[in-house]
Amino acid sequence: MNHSAPPEGAVTSRVMRRLLPFLLLMYVLAFLDRANIGFAQKALQQDTGLSNTAFAFGAGVFFVGYALFEVPSNLLLHRVGAKLWMCRIMVTWGLVSAAMAFAHSATTFYALRFLLGVAEAGFFPGIVYYLMRWFPQSSRARALGVFYFGAPLAFIFGAPLSGLLLDLHGAFGLKGWQWLFLVEGLLASIVGVWAFWYLDDDPAKARWLSHEQRALLVARLADDARAASSHGPRSVLAALVDARVLVLCCVYFLIQAAVYGVVFYLPQQVSALLGTKVGFRVGLVTALPWIAAVIVTWIVPRHADRTGRHRLYAAALLTISGAAIAVSGLSGVPAVSLIALCCAASGFIAAQPLFWTFPTRYLTGAAAAAGIALINSLGGLGGFFAPMARTAAEAAFHSTSAGLMVLAGASVLAAIVIVFVVRTPQRHSIPGREAANAS
């Protein structure tokens, strides 16, 4: 063995320490700015007269704008580089999110939510594609798992922050929900400017890595790209019509339906369990399911990377999540419902970094940029349909638990498709890699 070569594990660990905390901060702000209307819901509806149906439509129309511009945005990222494009995305979405403070009518609310989706389009698939450019397949689920901490962390820290901002009601003549949108939106724009100076487009340009570290990482990533191209489509068009990609779009649609059908209404559900209005106390309790999700998302993807059993773990987590969503609606005991919500959040958050290892096994280059964006855009439409499906089910059956049953079914159906339909290439082995990792 060549002892002058740095071990791969040490190099990827260094990359994780450098990139993932910052990418995590970006995702926290992204998730918070798309989901904070769950905290603003009651106050916003009281001040603007929005009906429950109008709110559900506005909550979901974000994903229409997001879906329409996902693929073009990710292809532009592939062309111009991550640092410039991520800066553009974050600055514009932060400004649009802050403008939500002036959404005093249903029309303005719909328009700004749609524009927020347009502005943020490409952010998440761009990060998944960006991580493909930095992390070899052998450590990809672990890196994605750490990145996925962003969703639960957005609620662990963002939920109390959102509750606190709502409690500023009346300060300087602004409503609490206006403070919520202004502060959290402008934070995203500030971090977006920072991203331009902090990020590097790929390992070859990373001056904070030694020459040997850059060479090893570039070589490992090239190995993975060659293996992926031997299994999957090589052009943008081929990726967009690939049957495996379309199946994954369906799976991700079901996952996102479960996620956002719960997320948008979680503060109100916790508020009902506690018997109090949404504020700082509800924000603290709402953080508990996301603390559980962080723990599970830290453990499971690491174990999946070691064993290679990503499909099995993803299906199991989604099944557990579906069952837990159902229990949270059927149980009349607040403590049991809260524990069920912890299990639900843990399941659908931890399953997603495992899911994203499926397409990255056979997509590379521009085909990966397009395919990942298509999966995220069409799949993300689940976030558009979920609030309306939940509201419709509750109205049809005159029960709040009926909507949760629909979401539970979506999660379990996603697990079934993963088990019986989704197929991925076996993890390939590069000679010498195991020895390098063991060094």
N, C-alpha and C positions, 0 to 999 in steps of 0.2 A: 504494500500500500504506500502511496505517496504521502509522507508525513508533512510535506510543505503545504498541501492543500488544506484549507480550513474545513472543518466538518460542516455538513449542510445544516444540521440542527442548530448549530451556533449562529450561522448566518441568518437563517429564517427567524430565530429568536430576536436577533438584533433588528431585523426589519420590522417585526411585530412591535417591539418597544418604540421604534421610531414612528411608524405610520398609524398603528391601530388606535392609540389614544386620541389622535387628532381626527381620524375618520369616524371614531365613535362619537366625538363631540358634534361633528357634522350631522350624523344620523340622529342623535338625540334631538337636535334642533329641527331637523326635517320631520321627524315623527311627531314632535310636539306641535309644530305649526299646522300639520294636517289633521291632528286629532284633538286640538284644544277646544274645538267647538263643543265637545262633549261636556266640558266644564262651563262653557258660556251658554249652553242651551237654554236653561230656564230664564235667566236674566235677559238673554237676547230675544227670546220669544215674547217675554212680557213687554219689552220696550218697543219691539217692531211689529208685534201682532202676528208673527209667523205661526202657522198651524203646524201640527206634528208632521203632516204629510209634506208640507213645504220645507220644513227643516230636514226631513229625511232625504228629499230630493237634492237640496243644497249640499248636504253632507256628502252625498254620493256623486254629484256632478263633477266634483274635483277629479274623479278617476276617468271621466270622459276626456277632459282636456289632457290629462296625463297620458292616456292611452294613445291619443291621436298623434302626439309628438314624441313618443318614446323612441321609436326606431330612428327617425331623422336625428334626434339629439344624440343618441349613442354613436351613430356613424360620424357625426361631427366631432365627438370626443375622440374617436379613433383617429380622425384626421388631424385635429389641431392640438391634441394632448390634454391630459386630465387637469393640469393646474389651471390653464386658462378657462376651460369649459366649466369646471367645478366652481370657479370664482363667479362666472356669469350666472350659473344656475342659482347659487346661494344668494347673491346680491339681489337678483330680480325676485326670487320667491320671498325673500325677507321683506322687500318693499310692498309686495302685493299682500302679504299676510298682515303687515302693519296697517294697510289700507282697509282691512276688514273692520277696523274700529269705526269706520264711517258707513257701514252697511245698515242703513236705516229703513230699507224696504226689501221686499222679497226679490225684486228684480236685481238690485245691487248685490244682494247676498248671493244669488245664483251666478251673476257675472264674475264677482271676485273669486268665488270658489272655483269656477271654471278656469279663470286666469291663473289661479294658484297652481292648478294641475298643469297648465301649459308651462308655467315658469319652472316648476320642479321636474318636469318630464326629463327623463334621462339620468336623474340623480342616482337612484338605487341601482339600475342595471349598469350604470357607469361605474359605480363602486365595485360591483361584482366583477365586471370586466377588468377594472383596474387591479383588483386583488389577483386575478388570473395572471396579470403581467408581472406580479411580484412573488407569488407563492407557488411552489411546485405542487403537483397533485397530492403528494404524500403529506402535506401540511395544510391543504386548502380548506378542509372542513373545520379544522381548528381555528384558522384565521377568520373564516366566515362566521364561526360561532362567537368569537370575540366581538366582531363587528355587530352581530345581532344583539349584543348587550344593549345597543342603542335604543331599541324599542322599550324594553323594561326599564332601562335607566331614565328614559324620557318621563316615565310615570313615577319612578322612585323619587327623583328630584323634581321633575316637572309638575307632578300632581300637587305637592305642597306649594310650589311656586305659583301654580295657576290659582289654587285656592287663596293664597295670600294676595295675589293681584286682584282677585274678585273682591276681597275684603277692603280694597282701596276705594271702593265705591264712593263717589262724591269728591274725591281729592282733585283739586284744580278744576272742578266742574266736569270731570269725566266719570262715566259709569265704570263699574268694576270690569265688565267685559271689554270695554274699550282699552283699559290699561293692559288687560290680558293680551290682546292682539298687538298693541303697539310695542310693548316691551319684548315679547317673544319674537316678533317679526324682525325688529331692528337688530336683535342679537344675531340672527342668522346672517344678515347683511354684513355685519362687522366680521364674523368668522369667515365669510366668503372672501373678503379682501385679504384676510390673513392666509387663506388657502393658497392664493397665487404665489406668495412668497415662501410657503412652507413645503409644498408638495413637489416631488420630482416625477416626471412622466413615466420613467421606467428605470430598472436597476442600472443600466448602462450610463445613466446621467447622475447617479447618486454619488456625490463627492464625499458623503459621510461613510461610505463603504470603501474598504481597501481595494486595490486592483485585483487581488486574488479573490476576494469575496464577490466582487462584481462578476468576475469571469466564471466562478462556480455557479452563481445564480443564473446567469445568462445561459450557460450550458444546460443546466437542469431544466429550465423553462423551454429551451429549444427541444430537448428530448420529449417533454410532454406535448409540445405543439406538433411534433412529427407523429407521435402516437395518436393524438386526437384526429389529425387530418387523415390518417389511414382508416378511421372508423366513421367519419362524419362528412357532412357537406363542406365544400371549400369556398363556395361563393356566397354572396349575400342572398341572391335569389333562391339558391338551393336551400339555404338555411331557413328561409321564410316559408317554404312549402314542405319542409322535411316532416314526415309523419311523426317522428319521435318528438320533435319540437312542438307540434300541434297537440299531442297527447299531454305534454308537460304544461302547455297553456291551460288545458282543462283542469289538470290537478291543481295548478297554482290558483286558478279561479276559485275552486272550492276552498282551498286553504284561506285565501284572502277574504272570502265571504264569511268564514267563521271568525277570522281575526277582527275585521272591522265591524261586523255585526255585534260583537261583544265590546270592542274598544269604544265606539262612539257613544254607547249607552252605559258603560261601566260606572262612571261617577253617579249617574242617576240610580243605577241598581244598588250601589253601596249606600247611597243616600236613603233609599227606601228600607234597606236592611237596618240602618242605624236609626231611622226615624227622625232625621234632621236634614236641614237644607245643605246644599253643596257649598262647602267653604274649606277652611284649613283642616278641620277635623276629618271631613270626608276625604280630602286630599291625602292625608296621612294613611288612612285605612286603605284607600285605593292603591297605595304603593305596595301593599303586602303581596298581591299576586305577582307583581313584577320582580320583587325580591326573590320569590321562589323561582321565577323564570330565569333569572340570572344564574342561580345555582345550578339548575338543570342544564342550561345552555353551556355552562362552563364544563360540565362533566361529560355529557353524552357525545358531542362531536369529537372530543379527544379520544374517547373509547372507540368510536366508529372509525376514526383514522387508523387506529392500531389494528382493528379487526377487519376492516374493509366491509363491514355489514351495514352500510349506510341505508339501504332500502328497508331492511328489517326494522332498524331503529326508528326510521321516519314513520313507517306504517304503525308501529306500536304507539309512538307518541301521539299521532293524530287520532288513533282509536281512543286512547285515554282522554284526550282533550274533548272529543265528542261526548263521551260518557259524562265527563265532568260538567260540560255546558248544560247537559240535560238535568243533572242533579241540582245545579245551581238554580234552575227554574222550578223544579218540582219540590225541593225541600222547603219546609216551612220553618226550619230552624236557622236563624241567621249565621251561627257559627259554622254549621254544615255547609251552607251556601257559600260562605267566604272561603272555606277550605277547598270546595269544588272549583271556585274561581281561580284559586292558586294553581290547582292541577290543570285547569283548562289553559291558562296563560302559559304555564310551563310547557305544555304539550305543543301548542301551535307555534310558540316562539322557537323552541329547541329543534323542532322538525324542519324549519326553513333553511338553516345552513346545510343540513344534510340534503335537502331537496336540490340546492344549487350545485351540489357536486355531480348531479346527474347530467345536465347539459354540458358542463365543462369537461366531461370525459371525452366528448367527441366534437366539440366546437372549438375553433381557434381563429385568430386573426379577425378580419372584417366579418366573417361568418359568425364568429362568437359575439361580436358587438351587436349584430342584427338579431341573431337568434335569442340571446339573453334579453334584449330589449323587447322583442315580440312576446316572449313568455311573460315578462313583467307587465307589459301593457295590457294584453288580452286577459291575462290572469288577474291583473289588478282591477279589472272591471267587476270582479267579485265584490270589491269595496263599494261600487256604485249600486249594485243590486241588493246587497245584504240589508242596508237600512230600510229600503222600501219593502223587501220581502218580509223582514221582521215585523214592520208596522202593519203590513197587509194581513199576516197570519194572526197577529194579536187582535186586529179588528174583526176578522172573520170568525175567530173562535172565542172572542171576548175574554181573552186570557193572556196575561203577559208571558206565561210560560210557553205558549204556542210558538212565538217567535224564536225562542231559544231552542225549541225542538228542531226547527228548520235549520238553524246554525249547527246544531249537533249532528244532524244528518249529513250536512255538507262535509264536516270534518271526517266522519266515518267513511263516507263515499270516497273521499280523497285517499284514505288509507287502502281501501279495496282496490282502487285503480293502480296504486303504486305496487301492490302485491301481485296483481294478476295481469297488468298491461305493461307497465314501465319496465324496460330492459336497458341495462347499461353495459358497456364493455368492461371486462375484468380489469382490475388495476394492474397496470403493466409494471414490470421490474426493469430497472436500468442497471447493468452490471456495475458493481462498485458502489452503488448508491447506499445499499444497506450497510456496507462497511463504513462509508463516510458518515452516515447517520449515527453509527455506533461509536464513532471516535470520541 
